Amino acid sequence: MFQYFVRRLLALVPVIFIISVFVFLFVHALPGDPARVLAGENATQADVEAMRRALNLDRSLPVQYVEFVRNLVTLDLGTSLRTGEPVWDMMMRAFPATFWLSVASLAWSVVFGLIAGVISARRRDSFADHSAMVLAVSGISIPPFWLGLLLMQVFSVQLGWFGTSGFDDWSDLVLPSITLGAGVAAVMARFTRSAMVDVIREDYVRTARAKGLRERVVVWKHTLRNALIPVVTMAGLQFGFLLGGSIVIERVFRWPGLGSMLIEAINYRDFVVVQAELMLFSLEFLLINLAVDLLYGIINPAIRYR
Amino acid sequence: MTPTATPDTATPGTATSETRRTRGPVGEFWRRLRQRRVALAAMLILLAIYLFAFAAPYVLPYGPNDFDYLNTLQGPSATHWAGTDEFGRDIFARLMNGAKLSMFIGFTSVGIGAAFGIVAGLLAGFYGGWIDSITMRMSDVLFAFPGVLLAIGIVAILGPGLSNVIIAVAIFSLPAFARIVRSGTLALKESTYVEAARAAGASDMVIMGRHILPGTLSAVIVYFTMRIGTSILTATSLSFLGLGVEPSIAEWGAMLSTGRDYMLAGEWHLTVFPGLAIFITVLCFNLLGDGLRDALDPKLEQT
């Protein structure tokens, strides 16, 4: 297991390297002179030169890159071009909102998706199965921002049960997490169903039935447990996609998280913040994938020796 | 990855070998698709939407950008089927314009992604070695980003606008096509007929273009269809975030974005209809993709 862990970790190194180069080059990919772009439209020549020095843009590319990595490692992400606040502080302030939104969404959607998938697989081609799968394909196709607006229209504007923006109270989590989790629940239901359908045909399931075990034990213990291996992988991957989806949902609910921060930074051309956020999002995604891989190795010992 | 028209996959007894041969890949494809009623219905709905969208300028009394300050924020009625917006523009006419835009964005972005992906996948699978390593590492990195984030990053660099949205969506469609074609190429490269073509002196280009590429096309068609739904969702998301087309353009995501504030003031029709349009279109593309997959390439179901 330890060897497997080390191997997975080492495989991450080149990917992190390439991503860091991309994110580093991001500022240089801006059309025109980056220092001039970053200094703003009304900047004097002296301002531009000061900006160039402040961001090390007057040094050679390799030197700049080494400096970039050193700053990353020491968590010195620079200061916002707009407010002058350290980017790290801004991120730490926005992080809890995004974190709780993701966790709440993942929690309800995985549980709900699993149950729906199992019921569908158990009663294949029944009315329940067909309705669950119609709901699932709708969940994948519905624009998440529209679902959010619909929920807001009904539950906030008409019924007045919830607020329409911000994260001031735990009840504010309800609508955004339903919105963000809908797509995940749909994917989980479809995926669990197909994994269960595969496993349900296996010999050991037949043996379990032949032993006279109760149906509930056969389904929830013998079948689901084995079907869970691919399902856990999928759940972990979905967490990564929640990160991407949260950017849009945060915008709908004016959620004070990392996604809103990113969009605001892009709108104000605050590229120091954008750069830091892109790096954070990619690292988060990679680490989640790593965690999923490791979990997979724990559940299924065969994969460690590949 | 089986070629589209392998005779052994047709149901025995439904046709003689002669008729099967004259039917060709397209006929075979059509025959199998006809058996999927949901997919077929989805395709007809899409056709209807797009036909109407192209006919709209000649049929509807209002254009998508006709201002009417005497009739702003009207609810749906016989004259304005989906009501009017804050400038008195007819929302239905704007929706139809949005349909054309969504189709344009969906097909061009996925088309560009597919074209580059197919070439990269063919070269990587056929030549292997360093070309393969570089192509696959690049696609690993592109896969390492959630799609929306990647698109946002690209638009952040290039700036908002229609063509930049298309580029962003194309780039994030590219790696999947490269992988699909690469794995098909790897399998077909070793087949007897490719060996025979090589022995007959065919050049690499001819082998790749005429003997390997057609064999990977069924998987590409399936994925292309499924991808269009995702692309429309991503493009409308970008517009909703204010990173896509100009907010004044009649595009579904942009309409939703401006509609949000009016919705909070009680004007529900500004958000319900554009969202419904996206939902129906994406749903139909996904159902069509599901049907094509079942009909053409059952192996894809596992991925």
Boltz contact constraints between the chains, C-beta under 6 A:
constraints:
  - contact:
      token1: [A, 15]
      token2: [B, 144]
      max_distance: 6.0
  - contact:
      token1: [A, 18]
      token2: [B, 141]
      max_distance: 6.0
  - contact:
      token1: [A, 29]
      token2: [B, 157]
      max_distance: 6.0
  - contact:
      token1: [A, 141]
      token2: [B, 282]
      max_distance: 6.0
  - contact:
      token1: [A, 141]
      token2: [B, 283]
      max_distance: 6.0
  - contact:
      token1: [A, 141]
      token2: [B, 286]
      max_distance: 6.0
  - contact:
      token1: [A, 142]
      token2: [B, 279]
      max_distance: 6.0
  - contact:
      token1: [A, 143]
      token2: [B, 233]
      max_distance: 6.0
  - contact:
      token1: [A, 143]
      token2: [B, 275]
      max_distance: 6.0
  - contact:
      token1: [A, 143]
      token2: [B, 278]
      max_distance: 6.0
  - contact:
      token1: [A, 145]
      token2: [B, 240]
      max_distance: 6.0
  - contact:
      token1: [A, 146]
      token2: [B, 275]
      max_distance: 6.0
  - contact:
      token1: [A, 149]
      token2: [B, 271]
      max_distance: 6.0
  - contact:
      token1: [A, 153]
      token2: [B, 263]
      max_distance: 6.0
  - contact:
      token1: [A, 153]
      token2: [B, 268]
      max_distance: 6.0
  - contact:
      token1: [A, 164]
      token2: [B, 264]
      max_distance: 6.0
  - contact:
      token1: [A, 240]
      token2: [B, 146]
      max_distance: 6.0
  - contact:
      token1: [A, 241]
      token2: [B, 146]
      max_distance: 6.0
  - contact:
      token1: [A, 243]
      token2: [B, 146]
      max_distance: 6.0
  - contact:
      token1: [A, 244]
      token2: [B, 146]
      max_distance: 6.0
  - contact:
      token1: [A, 244]
      token2: [B, 148]
      max_distance: 6.0
  - contact:
      token1: [A, 244]
      token2: [B, 149]
      max_distance: 6.0
  - contact:
      token1: [A, 248]
      token2: [B, 237]
      max_distance: 6.0
  - contact:
      token1: [A, 251]
      token2: [B, 241]
      max_distance: 6.0
  - contact:
      token1: [A, 263]
      token2: [B, 241]
      max_distance: 6.0
  - contact:
      token1: [A, 266]
      token2: [B, 156]
      max_distance: 6.0
  - contact:
      token1: [A, 274]
      token2: [B, 156]
      max_distance: 6.0
  - contact:
      token1: [A, 278]
      token2: [B, 153]
      max_distance: 6.0
  - contact:
      token1: [A, 281]
      token2: [B, 149]
      max_distance: 6.0
